[in-house]
Amino acid sequence: MDRRYHITGILLIALLLSAGCKREEFSWGQKIGDLTFSGNVVFLGSEELSLISEVADDRISFYGETEKLGSVSDMSILVLGVSEKTPYGLLRKVRSVEKIDHNLIILTSDASLTDAVKDGTIQFKGKLLERDFSLLSKRDGVLVKSSSKSFDGLAVTLDSLEVWREGASSALLGGSVGISPEVDITIKISSNRITQVSVSTVLDKIDELNFRSVGTITGATDIIAADFIHTPVVIDSLVFVPYIRILCGMNVRVAGSISSGFRQDRVISSGSNFQGSAWTESPIVQSINYDFSKPEVTDSASVKVFSGPEISILLFGVPVQVIRSTGYVTLEAKNEVSLSWSLSAGNSGFSTVKADMLGLGEDHSQDLEIAPIEIPGPGK
């Protein structure tokens, strides 16, 4: 055979093998909805979930084995749906697999989103409604309100919620706290790498606080009045669960009795975008309506009370975004030649994109601080 034809044939075979490998690499993965998952991802379904005996930080134990569990190796990434033992779903790397009698123990470590997802766009978007939440816990003095036609978010009534007691001195909060949030989280992934993260939030808030105190108080408190969990939202096998805590507290220095009430209804919009390894932020936009009752004070005092939500958007139980927005009211009273007072009301907080689940280098936080409005009283 002519040597030239022999070399040409070898080159042709090499090119075909190379092209075949490239095609295989291009199609490698598992397509679910808009996402392509890495080829080493193992999705555990209802049969496997029913066999779970224990879920710990470093392991998942099963009563028995299925064909799918038999395919798990130390190269696998596990994606588990919602069950009694995995209420937020679960995403884990496998370190090793052990069989003890009829039990299967999979030793695991934390995994990030890009360990599992190769390519695609993830979007968690919508208004979080009261009807989709369940109460986890609440303090005495907190009543859970049902949504109304005018406000479809979460709302609680503060009915003499005790925030301070020491001897004969006490401080109570009344009023109501409500939150109706709209969230939009978009994550773009290419070749197991985050290429863009965009978050935007609209918070429709009610912070109505009536503060009453008796006796001398110097101190601060920060309490969880109630917390709620949302029904899991499954998007292309990814499990999102919103979680909301209603926070209340005070920072007070008073001698004597005080009674003061203030309501502020705010709508706050914010947003951040990650692209090309850098973050940009949208300006905060807000509107406010407020009302107050004239404070009743008997002596000099410095009072700050606050309330509001802390919203966590969990992905497989790990926060992707945390938003905290507390409306606050301050009362400053001075008893010099005559008694004078002034009020101010503002908002503090943050919107943070958490790095751990996304596999980014560090968290990014946008400040939700809004300058207070000042309300001068008599003598000001």
N, C-alpha and C positions, 0 to 999 in steps of 0.2 A: 504493500500500500504506500502511496506517496506520502512522505512525512508531513507535507503541508496539510493534507486532508486529515491526518491523524491529530495534529495540533488544533486545527479548526474545530474538529469534533469535540475535543476535550474542552475547548473554550465555550462552545455552545452549551454543552452539558452544565458547565460551571455557571453560566449565565442563567440557565433555566432553574437550577437549584437555588441560586441567589434570589431570583424573582419569586420563586415559591416561598422561600423563607420570609421575604418582605411581605407577601400577601398574608401569610399566616400571622405575622406580627401585627399587621394592621387590623386584622379581624379578631385578635386575641381579646377575650373579655366576655362578659355576660350582659346583654342588653335588657334593661327593665325600664319601661316608660321612656323618659328623656335621658336616662343615665346609662352609661356603660361601666359596669363594675369590673374590677380586676379579676383575672382568671382564677386566682387562688381564694376568692371569696366563697364561703360555704353558707348558704341560707338555711337556717334551721326552722322548720315549719311546725305545725300543731302537734304532729306525732312526737317530735323531739322535745318540744316545750313541755308536753305532758309528762315526760320522763325526768324532768329536772328535780333533783332532791335538795340542792343547795346552790346559791349564787353568792360568792364571796369576792373580795377585791382581786384575788389572785387565782381564782379557780371557778369552774362550773362543774358540778357533780350530777351524774345521771344514774337512775336506777337500772338502766339496761342500755342496749345498743341497737341502733337501726343501721340500715345500709348507708345512709347519709352520714351518720356519726362515725361509721367505719372508714369513711373517706377522709376524715379530718387528720391532718398531720401538723408537724411543727412549722410548716410554711403557710398554714391556713389563716385567713381572717374570717371570724365568725360574725354573722349578722343575725340577730334574734329579734323576732317580733314581740308583741305585747302578750303577756300572760300573767298569771298570779305571781309568779316568782320574778318576772321581768316587766314590771308595770310601765317602764319607760323604754322598753326595748333594750337592746344591748349590742355594743360593738366592741369586739376584743381581738387582739392578736393571740395566737396559740404559741405557747412555749414548749409544751410537751403533752403527751397523752399517756395516761396510765390506766391499766385495767386491774381492778382488785375484786376477785370473785366475779360477781355478775354486775359490778358497778364500774362505770366509766368516769374517770376524773380527768378533766382537761385543764391544765395549768395555763393561765392567761396573763396578759399584761394589757395596759390601756392601748387603744388604737385611735388614730385620728381619721377624719373624714377622707383624706387623700390616700390613706392606706387601703381603703375599700373602693372608692370611686375613681375610675380612670379618666372619664370624659363626661361632660354634660353640664347642664344648667339646672340648679335647684332653686325653687322659689317657694318661700313660705309667706303667704300674703293673706290678709283679711282683717276683719273687725272681730275682736274678742268679746263675745256676748255673755251675759250673765247666765243664760240658760245652759251653756256648755261647761260651766264650772261646778265643782262640788266643794263644799266646806270641809276643810281638814280640821281646823281648831279655831276657837275664839275665846277671848277673855270674858270674865264676868263683867257686865256692864256694856256688852256689845251685842246689838241685835242685827241680824242679817235681813236686809230689805230685798223684796222682789223688784225686778225691773219694772219700769213704767213706760207708757207710750212716749214720754218726753226724754227718758234716759234709760237706755237698754244695757248699760254696763253694770259692773259690780258696785254695790253700795251697802254700807253698814251704818247703823245708827249708834251713836255713843250716848248711852243712857247712864250718866253718872259713873263713867269709867274712872276708876281710881288710879292716878298716876303717882301719888305720893301719900305716905302716911308715916308719921313719926310722932309718937305720943299723942298730944292733942292737936297736932298740926296735920292738915290734909289738903290735897289738891285733887279736883275732879274735872273731867272733861265731858261736855255734852256736845250735841250737834250731829253732823253726818259727814261721811267721807265716801266719795264715789269716783270711779274711774271707768272710762269707756275708751280703750286703746285700739288704734289701727296700726298694724305693723306690716312692713314689707322688707323681707330679707331675701336677697338674690345672691347666689354664689355660683361662680363659673369656674369649672375645672378643666384643665387640658393636660393630658399625659401625667396624671396623678399630681398635679400642681395647681394651687389656687392662682387664677389669673385676675379675678375681680370679685370683690365683695361690696355690695351696696345695701345699706340699711336706711330706712326712713320710718319715722314714727309720728303719729298724731295722737296726742293725749288730750282727751276731753275730761276735765277734772272738776270735782266739787270738793272744796275744803271748808267746812263750816265748823268752827270751834267756839264753844262757850266755856270759858275758864272760870272756876270758882276755887278760892283758897281760904283757909282759916288758919290763923296762927303764924308763927315765924318759920319760914322755909328758906333754906339755902341749899340748892342741889340741882341735879339734872337726872332725867330718866329718858330712856329710849326703849319702847316696848313694841311687840308685835300684837296688834289688837285682834287680828284674824288672818288666816291664810287659806288660799283656795287653789285647787288643782283643776286643770282643763282636761277634757276628754282628749286622748291621744289623737294626733293627726298624722296619718301615714301617707307619705309622698314617695312613690317609687321605691318602696321598702325602707325608707328613712323615717324614723319615728320622732316627731316633734311633740313636745308637751309644754304649754305655757303654765307658769306657776306665779301666783301673785300673793304678796304679803301686804297687808295694810298696816302702816307704821304710824305711831303717835308718840309724842314725847314733849318734854319741856326743859327749860333751863331758867331757873327762878331764884330771885332774891327778894323776899317780901317780909314785911313785919305788919301784921294786921290782916284784914280781910279784903279780898278783891273779887269783883265780878266783871267780866268783860266778854263780849261776843263779836265775832267777825266772820263773814262769809266771802269767799272769793271763788268765782267760777272762771276757770281758765281753759283755753285751747292752745296747746303748745305743739309746734311742728319742728322737727329736727331731722338731720340726715348726715350720713358719712359715706364716703366711697373710697375703696382701696383698688388701685390699679397701677401696674408698673412699679411695685414696691413702695408706693407712697400713698398717704391718706389725704383726702380733701374733705372739707366740711361745708354743708349748706348753712346759711345764716338761720338762727332761731327766729321763728315767727310766732307771735302770740297775741291773743286777745283776752281781755279781762272785764268782768263785771263784778262789783263788790258792794257790800252793805255792812254796816256795823251798828252796834248799840253803844251808847255812851258808857265808858267804864265807870264803875263805882269803886273808888279807892279811899282808904283812910289814912295812908301814910306813904312815904317814899317806897318805890318798888321798881324792880327791873324784871320783866317777864318776857319770855319767848316760848311760844307753844307752836307745834307743827304737826302736820298729818299728811299722809299721801301714800301712794303705792310704790312698791318695788316689784318690777315685772322681770321675770327670768324666762327666756325662751330656751328650753332644754332640747338638745338633740341627743338621743340615746342617754338621757339623764345628765348630760353635761351642758352647762350654760354656753350658748353661742352669743347671746346678747342679754345684757342686764341693764334695765332702765330704772332709775330711782328719781322720783320727782315729788318733793314735799313742799307744800305751801306752808309758809310760816307767818306768824303775827308777833310783833313785839309791842310791848307797852312800857313806856318809861314815865314814871311819876316822881315828882319832887315836892317835898313839903318844906318849903323855906318860908318866905313871908306869907305866901298863900300856896295852896295845893294846885299844882299844874300837871298836865299829862299830855302825851303825844302817842300816836299809834303809827305803825308802819307795817306793810304786808308785802312779801315777796315770794320767790320760789327758788329753791336750791335743788341740786341733783346732778345726774350724769346719765349718759347713754354710752355703755361700754361694749365693744365687740371683743369677745374673749378669744384668746389665741389657741388654747389647748386643743379643742376639737377640730379647729380649722387647720392646725399645723403651721400657723404663722409664727413669726419670731416673738412678738409681744402683743399685749392688749392695746387697743386704741380706745380712748375715752373722749367724748365730747361733753363739755361743760353745759349744764342746763340752768346755770345761775341767771336769774332775772332780777334786775335792780328793783328794790322795794319802792312802793308808792308811799308817800308821807302824808299823814293826816294830823295836822296840828290841833291841839286841844286848847282850852282856855288858858290864857297867859302866855301863848306862844306867838 
